[in-house]
Amino acid sequence: MHIYKILLVDDDPLVLKGFGNDLEGKGYQVTTAKSGKKAIEWLNKTSFDLVITDLVMEQINGIDVLKKSKEINPDTMVIILTGYGDMTSAIDALRLDADDYLLKPCESEEIYFRVNRCLESLALKRKIKLYEKILPVCCMCKKIRDDAGKEPGSGKWIKMEDYIEDKAQIMVTSTYCPECLKKAEKEIENL
């Protein structure tokens, strides 16, 4: 089972300790940062599945942490946690791709619910990306089924060369690998 990595950022040591312990108790791997500056140091050297950051901090605030998180890895989920919530800050955070916005004080159950919801969404995004990379290829003729814009499984079967030319605008030239060249030469000799 995948153990999710969470970066918890807050200038309040009680929040770091309380939420950190609660999340670790739920089986998450939690790293804490007591400032936005420290959070960005962590983000530059470690990959996180989720960042939970306080909005209002000195020097580097939660919006800066959000921006850096998404710059490094757009798939990293980010929850903005704040005691100074207003509609403008919530809208700004969501426009910058925050995945959730939570007002302090909040109960442990609420933060766990929000964390769980974000991580379920992340798992779904990862599955979709994995499935998007799977191309149906016929094991006999090597044609590819192009399901783009269609119900999966209902696409047209086309030659691999045509698929690559259409999707990547790359011209494919036919040639022989060394093994197939030897086989072709033997077949020609046997004629």
MDTraj code that builds the backbone (N, CA, C; nanometers):
import mdtraj as md
import numpy as np

residues = "MET HIS ILE TYR LYS ILE LEU LEU VAL ASP ASP ASP PRO LEU VAL LEU LYS GLY PHE GLY ASN ASP LEU GLU GLY LYS GLY TYR GLN VAL THR THR ALA LYS SER GLY LYS LYS ALA ILE GLU TRP LEU ASN LYS THR SER PHE ASP LEU VAL ILE THR ASP LEU VAL MET GLU GLN ILE ASN GLY ILE ASP VAL LEU LYS LYS SER LYS GLU ILE ASN PRO ASP THR MET VAL ILE ILE LEU THR GLY TYR GLY ASP MET THR SER ALA ILE ASP ALA LEU ARG LEU ASP ALA ASP ASP TYR LEU LEU LYS PRO CYS GLU SER GLU GLU ILE TYR PHE ARG VAL ASN ARG CYS LEU GLU SER LEU ALA LEU LYS ARG LYS ILE LYS LEU TYR GLU LYS ILE LEU PRO VAL CYS CYS MET CYS LYS LYS ILE ARG ASP ASP ALA GLY LYS GLU PRO GLY SER GLY LYS TRP ILE LYS MET GLU ASP TYR ILE GLU ASP LYS ALA GLN ILE MET VAL THR SER THR TYR CYS PRO GLU CYS LEU LYS LYS ALA GLU LYS GLU ILE GLU ASN LEU".split()
xyz = np.array([
    [0.0838, -0.1185, 0.0000],
    [0.0000, 0.0000, 0.0000],
    [0.0879, 0.1244, 0.0000],
    [0.0487, 0.2222, -0.0785],
    [0.1231, 0.3479, -0.0886],
    [0.1036, 0.4301, 0.0387],
    [0.2130, 0.4768, 0.0966],
    [0.2047, 0.5664, 0.2122],
    [0.2196, 0.7080, 0.1596],
    [0.1144, 0.7873, 0.1754],
    [0.1146, 0.9239, 0.1252],
    [0.2043, 1.0136, 0.2093],
    [0.2755, 1.1014, 0.1382],
    [0.3669, 1.1950, 0.2036],
    [0.3023, 1.3329, 0.2079],
    [0.2943, 1.3883, 0.3270],
    [0.2305, 1.5181, 0.3488],
    [0.3319, 1.6159, 0.4059],
    [0.3317, 1.7373, 0.3502],
    [0.4100, 1.8475, 0.4067],
    [0.3112, 1.9393, 0.4767],
    [0.3286, 1.9559, 0.6071],
    [0.2429, 2.0412, 0.6894],
    [0.3205, 2.1678, 0.7231],
    [0.2666, 2.2832, 0.6826],
    [0.3367, 2.4109, 0.6969],
    [0.2537, 2.5056, 0.7819],
    [0.3110, 2.5513, 0.8932],
    [0.2418, 2.6483, 0.9782],
    [0.3445, 2.7108, 1.0719],
    [0.3257, 2.8380, 1.1018],
    [0.4173, 2.9044, 1.1950],
    [0.3745, 2.8837, 1.3401],
    [0.2665, 2.8116, 1.3619],
    [0.2185, 2.7808, 1.4964],
    [0.2629, 2.6388, 1.5325],
    [0.3547, 2.6262, 1.6287],
    [0.4045, 2.4923, 1.6638],
    [0.2954, 2.3985, 1.7158],
    [0.1897, 2.4539, 1.7767],
    [0.0810, 2.3691, 1.8258],
    [0.0042, 2.3047, 1.7099],
    [-0.0131, 2.3787, 1.6022],
    [-0.0795, 2.3240, 1.4839],
    [0.0071, 2.2139, 1.4239],
    [0.1368, 2.2410, 1.4118],
    [0.2279, 2.1407, 1.3557],
    [0.2240, 2.0122, 1.4380],
    [0.2321, 2.0279, 1.5677],
    [0.2347, 1.9110, 1.6564],
    [0.1006, 1.8378, 1.6555],
    [-0.0081, 1.9139, 1.6739],
    [-0.1406, 1.8521, 1.6836],
    [-0.1833, 1.7834, 1.5547],
    [-0.1881, 1.8589, 1.4447],
    [-0.2290, 1.8003, 1.3177],
    [-0.1276, 1.6974, 1.2687],
    [0.0004, 1.7255, 1.2916],
    [0.1046, 1.6307, 1.2510],
    [0.0864, 1.4956, 1.3167],
    [0.0653, 1.4959, 1.4478],
    [0.0446, 1.3704, 1.5206],
    [-0.0834, 1.2994, 1.4754],
    [-0.1898, 1.3781, 1.4560],
    [-0.3164, 1.3185, 1.4112],
    [-0.2999, 1.2498, 1.2759],
    [-0.2342, 1.3166, 1.1820],
    [-0.2173, 1.2605, 1.0481],
    [-0.1235, 1.1406, 1.0479],
    [-0.0173, 1.1470, 1.1288],
    [0.0707, 1.0304, 1.1409],
    [-0.0049, 0.9123, 1.1998],
    [-0.0940, 0.9412, 1.2957],
    [-0.1769, 0.8360, 1.3558],
    [-0.2689, 0.7688, 1.2551],
    [-0.3007, 0.8396, 1.1473],
    [-0.3845, 0.7845, 1.0403],
    [-0.3013, 0.7128, 0.9345],
    [-0.1691, 0.7077, 0.9539],
    [-0.0834, 0.6318, 0.8638],
    [-0.0111, 0.7118, 0.7573],
    [-0.0203, 0.8440, 0.7649],
    [0.0496, 0.9275, 0.6669],
    [0.1910, 0.9572, 0.7140],
    [0.2801, 0.9793, 0.6179],
    [0.4165, 1.0220, 0.6495],
    [0.4155, 1.1746, 0.6469],
    [0.4362, 1.2370, 0.7607],
    [0.4223, 1.3821, 0.7739],
    [0.5575, 1.4476, 0.7977],
    [0.5850, 1.5496, 0.7170],
    [0.7014, 1.6346, 0.7359],
    [0.6470, 1.7723, 0.7726],
    [0.7085, 1.8373, 0.8711],
    [0.6592, 1.9682, 0.9124],
    [0.7595, 2.0779, 0.8772],
    [0.7044, 2.1964, 0.8530],
    [0.7864, 2.3142, 0.8259],
    [0.7234, 2.4307, 0.9021],
    [0.8060, 2.5031, 0.9792],
    [0.7518, 2.6117, 1.0612],
    [0.7499, 2.7468, 0.9893],
    [0.7843, 2.7461, 0.8608],
    [0.7799, 2.8700, 0.7819],
    [0.7644, 2.8355, 0.6346],
    [0.7222, 2.9361, 0.5585],
    [0.7129, 2.9170, 0.4142],
    [0.8488, 2.8919, 0.3529],
    [0.9503, 2.9579, 0.4073],
    [1.0870, 2.9400, 0.3564],
    [1.1316, 2.7941, 0.3738],
    [1.1072, 2.7392, 0.4914],
    [1.1444, 2.5998, 0.5175],
    [1.0626, 2.5045, 0.4301],
    [0.9363, 2.5386, 0.4065],
    [0.8513, 2.4556, 0.3206],
    [0.9084, 2.4487, 0.1801],
    [0.9514, 2.5625, 0.1275],
    [1.0061, 2.5645, -0.0081],
    [1.1371, 2.4869, -0.0147],
    [1.2162, 2.4922, 0.0921],
    [1.3376, 2.4098, 0.0967],
    [1.3003, 2.2615, 0.0859],
    [1.1979, 2.2196, 0.1619],
    [1.1531, 2.0807, 0.1568],
    [1.1012, 2.0449, 0.0177],
    [1.0219, 2.1350, -0.0414],
    [0.9643, 2.1085, -0.1739],
    [1.0718, 2.0924, -0.2804],
    [1.1821, 2.1644, -0.2649],
    [1.2908, 2.1560, -0.3627],
    [1.3707, 2.0270, -0.3525],
    [1.3587, 1.9556, -0.2394],
    [1.4389, 1.8344, -0.2265],
    [1.3586, 1.7057, -0.2081],
    [1.2272, 1.7169, -0.1876],
    [1.1454, 1.5987, -0.1640],
    [1.0119, 1.6131, -0.2361],
    [0.9602, 1.5023, -0.2819],
    [0.8292, 1.5014, -0.3476],
    [0.7213, 1.4717, -0.2438],
    [0.6133, 1.5497, -0.2478],
    [0.5009, 1.5298, -0.1556],
    [0.3733, 1.5063, -0.2343],
    [0.2861, 1.4246, -0.1780],
    [0.1551, 1.4021, -0.2384],
    [0.0603, 1.5166, -0.2044],
    [0.0756, 1.5717, -0.0841],
    [-0.0140, 1.6757, -0.0345],
    [0.0647, 1.7765, 0.0476],
    [0.0313, 1.9038, 0.0272],
    [0.0861, 2.0114, 0.1100],
    [-0.0312, 2.0787, 0.1793],
    [-0.0230, 2.0899, 0.3109],
    [-0.1214, 2.1645, 0.3885],
    [-0.0473, 2.2852, 0.4426],
    [-0.0873, 2.4037, 0.3997],
    [-0.0125, 2.5223, 0.4383],
    [-0.1011, 2.6304, 0.4975],
    [-0.0503, 2.6919, 0.6018],
    [-0.1133, 2.8097, 0.6594],
    [-0.1075, 2.9202, 0.5542],
    [-0.2066, 3.0052, 0.5520],
    [-0.2104, 3.1131, 0.4539],
    [-0.1224, 3.2305, 0.4960],
    [-0.1366, 3.2747, 0.6210],
    [-0.0675, 3.3951, 0.6678],
    [0.0569, 3.3562, 0.7477],
    [0.1720, 3.3824, 0.6866],
    [0.3010, 3.3600, 0.7522],
    [0.3923, 3.4734, 0.7086],
    [0.4936, 3.5011, 0.7889],
    [0.5875, 3.6083, 0.7553],
    [0.6745, 3.5682, 0.6371],
    [0.7195, 3.6638, 0.5616],
    [0.8074, 3.6518, 0.4452],
    [0.7421, 3.5715, 0.3330],
    [0.7433, 3.4413, 0.3427],
    [0.6859, 3.3556, 0.2385],
    [0.5539, 3.3009, 0.2921],
    [0.4419, 3.3414, 0.2290],
    [0.3103, 3.3027, 0.2799],
    [0.2596, 3.1747, 0.2128],
    [0.1387, 3.1368, 0.2492],
    [0.0804, 3.0138, 0.1972],
    [0.0547, 3.0166, 0.0469],
    [0.0242, 3.1343, -0.0070],
    [0.0043, 3.1463, -0.1518],
    [0.1364, 3.1189, -0.2237],
    [0.2465, 3.1688, -0.1682],
    [0.3781, 3.1414, -0.2271],
    [0.4104, 2.9920, -0.2212],
    [0.3759, 2.9277, -0.1113],
    [0.3988, 2.7830, -0.0971],
    [0.3115, 2.7070, -0.1976],
    [0.1871, 2.7507, -0.2131],
    [0.0970, 2.6907, -0.3114],
    [0.1557, 2.7019, -0.4520],
    [0.1978, 2.8215, -0.4895],
    [0.2537, 2.8437, -0.6237],
    [0.3763, 2.7556, -0.6471],
    [0.4661, 2.7492, -0.5498],
    [0.5883, 2.6693, -0.5648],
    [0.5551, 2.5205, -0.5729],
    [0.4590, 2.4753, -0.4920],
    [0.4185, 2.3346, -0.4953],
    [0.3691, 2.2961, -0.6333],
    [0.2829, 2.3790, -0.6900],
    [0.2243, 2.3502, -0.8215],
    [0.3262, 2.3688, -0.9331],
    [0.4224, 2.4599, -0.9139],
    [0.5287, 2.4794, -1.0132],
    [0.6167, 2.3551, -1.0211],
    [0.6530, 2.3017, -0.9053],
    [0.7395, 2.1840, -0.9005],
    [0.6655, 2.0601, -0.9505],
    [0.5422, 2.0417, -0.9050],
    [0.4631, 1.9266, -0.9470],
    [0.3152, 1.9657, -0.9469],
    [0.2588, 1.9909, -1.0641],
    [0.1186, 2.0325, -1.0715],
    [0.0205, 1.9325, -1.0101],
    [0.0622, 1.8071, -0.9962],
    [-0.0270, 1.7059, -0.9384],
    [-0.0271, 1.7054, -0.7859],
    [0.0671, 1.7767, -0.7241],
    [0.0682, 1.7835, -0.5783],
    [-0.0595, 1.8530, -0.5324],
    [-0.1288, 1.7900, -0.4410],
    [-0.2519, 1.8482, -0.3865],
    [-0.2127, 1.9506, -0.2797],
    [-0.2885, 2.0601, -0.2707],
    [-0.2581, 2.1640, -0.1726],
    [-0.3872, 2.2067, -0.1026],
    [-0.3822, 2.2061, 0.0294],
    [-0.4911, 2.2580, 0.1118],
    [-0.4402, 2.3838, 0.1806],
    [-0.5131, 2.4930, 0.1668],
    [-0.4817, 2.6172, 0.2369],
    [-0.5566, 2.6132, 0.3697],
    [-0.4843, 2.6350, 0.4755],
    [-0.5390, 2.6329, 0.6115],
    [-0.5183, 2.7720, 0.6707],
    [-0.6263, 2.8373, 0.7163],
    [-0.6085, 2.9730, 0.7664],
    [-0.7066, 3.0092, 0.8768],
    [-0.6606, 3.0941, 0.9623],
    [-0.7458, 3.1516, 1.0662],
    [-0.7960, 3.2888, 1.0255],
    [-0.7530, 3.3381, 0.9100],
    [-0.7886, 3.4716, 0.8632],
    [-0.8656, 3.4633, 0.7318],
    [-0.9560, 3.3712, 0.7233],
    [-1.0251, 3.3466, 0.5977],
    [-1.1232, 3.4555, 0.5598],
    [-1.1206, 3.4892, 0.4347],
    [-1.2217, 3.5761, 0.3764],
    [-1.2454, 3.5294, 0.2341],
    [-1.3492, 3.5795, 0.1734],
    [-1.3864, 3.5338, 0.0403],
    [-1.2767, 3.5611, -0.0617],
    [-1.2102, 3.6746, -0.0526],
    [-1.1063, 3.7100, -0.1491],
    [-0.9892, 3.6128, -0.1432],
    [-0.9428, 3.5819, -0.0224],
    [-0.8287, 3.4900, -0.0113],
    [-0.8669, 3.3496, -0.0579],
    [-0.9903, 3.3092, -0.0313],
    [-1.0350, 3.1767, -0.0759],
    [-1.0396, 3.1713, -0.2289],
    [-1.0948, 3.2746, -0.2903],
    [-1.1025, 3.2789, -0.4364],
    [-0.9632, 3.2826, -0.4977],
    [-0.8739, 3.3644, -0.4408],
    [-0.7362, 3.3711, -0.4913],
    [-0.6685, 3.2342, -0.4843],
    [-0.6843, 3.1667, -0.3719],
    [-0.6214, 3.0349, -0.3543],
    [-0.6764, 2.9350, -0.4551],
    [-0.8062, 2.9344, -0.4738],
    [-0.8668, 2.8389, -0.5664],
    [-0.8305, 2.8706, -0.7114],
    [-0.8167, 2.9982, -0.7446],
    [-0.7731, 3.0363, -0.8793],
    [-0.6307, 2.9907, -0.9076],
    [-0.5524, 2.9795, -0.8032],
    [-0.4140, 2.9341, -0.8181],
    [-0.4024, 2.7829, -0.8024],
    [-0.5135, 2.7137, -0.8146],
    [-0.5201, 2.5670, -0.8130],
    [-0.5069, 2.5031, -0.6758],
    [-0.5410, 2.5758, -0.5693],
    [-0.5510, 2.5091, -0.4389],
    [-0.6609, 2.4052, -0.4511],
    [-0.6429, 2.2921, -0.3866],
    [-0.7396, 2.1844, -0.3972],
    [-0.8457, 2.1898, -0.2884],
    [-0.8175, 2.2651, -0.1829],
    [-0.9165, 2.2853, -0.0775],
    [-0.8738, 2.4052, 0.0061],
    [-0.9677, 2.4546, 0.0850],
    [-0.9462, 2.5744, 0.1664],
    [-1.0190, 2.5495, 0.2975],
    [-0.9478, 2.5585, 0.4063],
    [-1.0044, 2.5194, 0.5351],
    [-0.9761, 2.6270, 0.6393],
    [-1.0806, 2.6621, 0.7169],
    [-1.0660, 2.7639, 0.8205],
    [-1.0267, 2.7023, 0.9538],
    [-0.9322, 2.7701, 1.0217],
    [-0.8952, 2.7314, 1.1583],
    [-0.9853, 2.8102, 1.2533],
    [-1.0139, 2.7604, 1.3683],
    [-0.9805, 2.6255, 1.4146],
    [-1.0729, 2.5228, 1.3506],
    [-1.0198, 2.4040, 1.3343],
    [-1.1022, 2.2948, 1.2811],
    [-1.0696, 2.1684, 1.3581],
    [-1.1643, 2.0798, 1.3568],
    [-1.1493, 1.9532, 1.4280],
    [-1.0592, 1.8591, 1.3495],
    [-0.9973, 1.7672, 1.4181],
    [-0.9120, 1.6675, 1.3545],
    [-0.9892, 1.5868, 1.2511],
    [-1.1154, 1.5570, 1.2801],
    [-1.1968, 1.4792, 1.1869],
    [-1.2157, 1.5547, 1.0556],
    [-1.2333, 1.6871, 1.0658],
    [-1.2531, 1.7672, 0.9450],
    [-1.1270, 1.7699, 0.8588],
    [-1.0119, 1.7903, 0.9220],
    [-0.8880, 1.7932, 0.8432],
    [-0.8620, 1.6557, 0.7835],
    [-0.8893, 1.5505, 0.8591],
    [-0.8700, 1.4154, 0.8059],
    [-0.9638, 1.3906, 0.6869],
    [-1.0876, 1.4349, 0.6970],
    [-1.1831, 1.4202, 0.5877],
    [-1.1325, 1.4920, 0.4636],
    [-1.0839, 1.6152, 0.4790],
    [-1.0361, 1.6936, 0.3651],
    [-0.9100, 1.6312, 0.3049],
    [-0.8195, 1.5864, 0.3907],
    [-0.6975, 1.5210, 0.3440],
    [-0.7335, 1.3951, 0.2656],
    [-0.8215, 1.3153, 0.3209],
    [-0.8620, 1.1911, 0.2560],
    [-0.9257, 1.2202, 0.1202],
    [-1.0095, 1.3218, 0.1130],
    [-1.0751, 1.3566, -0.0133],
    [-0.9727, 1.4014, -0.1174],
    [-0.8750, 1.4821, -0.0765],
    [-0.7699, 1.5259, -0.1696],
    [-0.6870, 1.4076, -0.2191],
    [-0.6522, 1.3181, -0.1297],
    [-0.5684, 1.2051, -0.1682],
    [-0.6449, 1.1037, -0.2545],
    [-0.7757, 1.0908, -0.2328],
    [-0.8566, 1.0076, -0.3224],
    [-0.8577, 1.0679, -0.4631],
    [-0.8701, 1.1993, -0.4697],
    [-0.8674, 1.2683, -0.5989],
    [-0.7318, 1.2495, -0.6670],
    [-0.6244, 1.2587, -0.5912],
    [-0.4899, 1.2379, -0.6446],
    [-0.4746, 1.0958, -0.6988],
    [-0.5228, 0.9977, -0.6234],
    [-0.5139, 0.8577, -0.6682],
    [-0.5900, 0.8392, -0.7989],
    [-0.7054, 0.9017, -0.8104],
    [-0.7837, 0.8927, -0.9331],
    [-0.7102, 0.9578, -1.0503],
    [-0.6498, 1.0744, -1.0278],
    [-0.5716, 1.1412, -1.1330],
    [-0.4576, 1.0521, -1.1798],
    [-0.3907, 0.9875, -1.0862],
    [-0.2788, 0.8995, -1.1209],
    [-0.3256, 0.7794, -1.2021],
    [-0.4404, 0.7229, -1.1661],
    [-0.4946, 0.6106, -1.2421],
    [-0.5302, 0.6533, -1.3833],
    [-0.5927, 0.7683, -1.3958],
    [-0.6305, 0.8174, -1.5285],
    [-0.5066, 0.8364, -1.6145],
    [-0.4019, 0.8962, -1.5585],
    [-0.2781, 0.9154, -1.6348],
    [-0.2185, 0.7814, -1.6771],
    [-0.2244, 0.6843, -1.5893],
    [-0.1731, 0.5511, -1.6219],
    [-0.2538, 0.4902, -1.7356],
    [-0.3851, 0.4971, -1.7257],
    [-0.4702, 0.4397, -1.8294],
    [-0.4558, 0.5133, -1.9618],
    [-0.4320, 0.6433, -1.9566],
    [-0.4149, 0.7197, -2.0800],
    [-0.2916, 0.6740, -2.1577],
    [-0.1952, 0.6170, -2.0876],
    [-0.0717, 0.5742, -2.1526],
    [-0.0831, 0.4362, -2.2158],
    [-0.1908, 0.3659, -2.1893],
    [-0.2078, 0.2318, -2.2438],
    [-0.2706, 0.2429, -2.3818],
    [-0.2005, 0.1960, -2.4806],
    [-0.2506, 0.1951, -2.6179],
    [-0.2858, 0.0522, -2.6556],
    [-0.4071, 0.0299, -2.7031],
    [-0.4405, -0.1050, -2.7480],
    [-0.3715, -0.1349, -2.8814],
    [-0.2874, -0.2365, -2.8816],
    [-0.2134, -0.2765, -3.0017],
    [-0.2478, -0.4219, -3.0311],
    [-0.2861, -0.4497, -3.1556],
    [-0.3178, -0.5867, -3.1965],
    [-0.1898, -0.6712, -3.1919],
    [-0.1971, -0.7857, -3.1279],
    [-0.0784, -0.8703, -3.1152],
    [-0.0434, -0.9416, -3.2460],
    [-0.1328, -0.9399, -3.3422],
    [-0.1049, -1.0048, -3.4700],
    [-0.0548, -0.9050, -3.5750],
    [-0.1357, -0.8060, -3.6055],
    [-0.1005, -0.7148, -3.7152],
    [-0.0336, -0.5856, -3.6673],
    [-0.0304, -0.5628, -3.5363],
    [0.0329, -0.4457, -3.4742],
    [-0.0386, -0.3134, -3.5045],
    [-0.1658, -0.3205, -3.5442],
    [-0.2433, -0.1981, -3.5609],
    [-0.2806, -0.1447, -3.4229],
    [-0.3054, -0.0134, -3.4173],
    [-0.3424, 0.0532, -3.2934],
    [-0.4878, 0.0974, -3.3036],
    [-0.5613, 0.0801, -3.1939],
    [-0.6981, 0.1303, -3.1900],
    [-0.6948, 0.2738, -3.1386],
    [-0.7408, 0.3661, -3.2192],
    [-0.7417, 0.5083, -3.1835],
    [-0.8770, 0.5424, -3.1224],
    [-0.8807, 0.5506, -2.9897],
    [-1.0042, 0.5819, -2.9181],
    [-1.0208, 0.7307, -2.8910],
    [-0.9312, 0.8138, -2.9425],
    [-0.9368, 0.9578, -2.9151],
    [-1.0727, 1.0141, -2.9559],
    [-1.1403, 1.0769, -2.8597],
    [-1.2686, 1.1396, -2.8860],
    [-1.3837, 1.0420, -2.9002],
    [-1.3607, 0.9164, -2.8668],
    [-1.4642, 0.8142, -2.8800],
    [-1.4784, 0.7384, -2.7486],
    [-1.5841, 0.6634, -2.7391],
    [-1.6032, 0.5751, -2.6249],
    [-1.4887, 0.4740, -2.6241],
    [-1.4181, 0.4545, -2.5110],
    [-1.3081, 0.3581, -2.5085],
    [-1.3519, 0.2221, -2.5624],
    [-1.2703, 0.1703, -2.6537],
    [-1.2976, 0.0414, -2.7133],
    [-1.3705, 0.0496, -2.8464],
    [-1.4103, 0.1705, -2.8867],
    [-1.4878, 0.1822, -3.0105],
    [-1.4114, 0.2527, -3.1224],
    [-1.2836, 0.2819, -3.0990],
    [-1.2048, 0.3531, -3.1989],
    [-1.1712, 0.2689, -3.3204],
    [-1.1209, 0.3362, -3.4195],
    [-1.0843, 0.2737, -3.5464],
    [-0.9437, 0.2134, -3.5348],
    [-0.9240, 0.0954, -3.5940],
    [-0.7925, 0.0310, -3.5954],
    [-0.7143, 0.0860, -3.7143],
    [-0.5950, 0.1389, -3.6860],
    [-0.5123, 0.1956, -3.7932],
    [-0.3694, 0.1462, -3.7802],
    [-0.2960, 0.1559, -3.8915],
    [-0.1556, 0.1134, -3.8888],
    [-0.0778, 0.2020, -3.7916],
    [0.0194, 0.1417, -3.7261],
    [0.0994, 0.2133, -3.6281],
    [0.1657, 0.3360, -3.6900],
    [0.2154, 0.3226, -3.8116],
    [0.2820, 0.4352, -3.8785],
    [0.1843, 0.5519, -3.8965],
    [0.0611, 0.5213, -3.9355],
    [-0.0398, 0.6259, -3.9544],
    [-0.0745, 0.6925, -3.8217],
    [-0.0830, 0.6114, -3.7157],
    [-0.1143, 0.6645, -3.5833],
    [-0.0056, 0.7623, -3.5377],
    [0.1194, 0.7210, -3.5503],
    [0.2312, 0.8060, -3.5065],
    [0.2375, 0.9326, -3.5906],
    [0.2179, 0.9190, -3.7209],
    [0.2206, 1.0366, -3.8086],
    [0.1087, 1.1337, -3.7718],
    [-0.0104, 1.0806, -3.7455],
    [-0.1249, 1.1650, -3.7130],
    [-0.1106, 1.2317, -3.5762],
    [-0.0721, 1.1563, -3.4748],
    [-0.0681, 1.2078, -3.3374],
    [0.0561, 1.2898, -3.3070],
    [0.1703, 1.2502, -3.3608],
    [0.2958, 1.3179, -3.3259],
    [0.3553, 1.3959, -3.4423],
    [0.2911, 1.3903, -3.5568],
    [0.3416, 1.4550, -3.6775],
    [0.4869, 1.4152, -3.7049],
    [0.5142, 1.2866, -3.6879],
    [0.6468, 1.2309, -3.7143],
    [0.6327, 1.1328, -3.8294],
    [0.7149, 1.1516, -3.9306],
    [0.7132, 1.0601, -4.0442],
    [0.7888, 0.9326, -4.0051],
    [0.7255, 0.8213, -4.0291],
    [0.7853, 0.6924, -3.9962],
    [0.8390, 0.6316, -4.1252],
    [0.9631, 0.5874, -4.1209],
    [1.0201, 0.5168, -4.2359],
    [1.0335, 0.3700, -4.1997],
    [1.0140, 0.2872, -4.2965],
    [1.0244, 0.1431, -4.2725],
    [1.1676, 0.0980, -4.2972],
    [1.2126, 0.0099, -4.2139],
    [1.3456, -0.0468, -4.2265],
    [1.3434, -0.1841, -4.1593],
    [1.4557, -0.2494, -4.1507],
    [1.4661, -0.3785, -4.0854],
    [1.5575, -0.3675, -3.9638],
    [1.5169, -0.4333, -3.8571],
    [1.6094, -0.4496, -3.7455],
    [1.7065, -0.5608, -3.7885],
    [1.8211, -0.5758, -3.7222],
    [1.9184, -0.6779, -3.7643],
    [1.8611, -0.8200, -3.7706],
    [1.7770, -0.8567, -3.6741],
    [1.7177, -0.9910, -3.6736],
    [1.6272, -1.0129, -3.7938],
    [1.5383, -0.9152, -3.8196],
    [1.4444, -0.9285, -3.9321],
    [1.5178, -0.9226, -4.0654],
    [1.6275, -0.8468, -4.0722],
    [1.7062, -0.8399, -4.1954],
    [1.7628, -0.9777, -4.2273],
    [1.8158, -1.0459, -4.1261],
    [1.8700, -1.1814, -4.1479],
    [1.7610, -1.2760, -4.1947],
    [1.6421, -1.2690, -4.1338],
    [1.5309, -1.3544, -4.1742],
    [1.4896, -1.3247, -4.3177],
    [1.4834, -1.1961, -4.3535],
    [1.4443, -1.1580, -4.4909],
    [1.5473, -1.2061, -4.5916],
    [1.6753, -1.1931, -4.5569],
    [1.7812, -1.2400, -4.6488],
    [1.7711, -1.3912, -4.6683],
    [1.7452, -1.4680, -4.5617],
    [1.7312, -1.6126, -4.5727],
    [1.6105, -1.6486, -4.6607],
    [1.5005, -1.5756, -4.6436],
    [1.3818, -1.6020, -4.7254],
    [1.4117, -1.5753, -4.8733],
    [1.4867, -1.4699, -4.9010],
    [1.5225, -1.4366, -5.0398],
    [1.6131, -1.5449, -5.0973],
    [1.7088, -1.5942, -5.0159],
    [1.7998, -1.7008, -5.0613],
    [1.7226, -1.8281, -5.0937],
    [1.6169, -1.8552, -5.0184],
    [1.5374, -1.9777, -5.0375],
    [1.4426, -1.9686, -5.1563],
    [1.4276, -1.8547, -5.2171],
    [1.3382, -1.8410, -5.3339],
    [1.3932, -1.9053, -5.4533],
])
top = md.Topology()
chain = top.add_chain()
for i, resn in enumerate(residues, 1):
    res = top.add_residue(resn, chain, resSeq=i)
    for name in ("N", "CA", "C"):
        top.add_atom(name, md.element.get_by_symbol(name[0]), res)
traj = md.Trajectory(xyz[None], top)
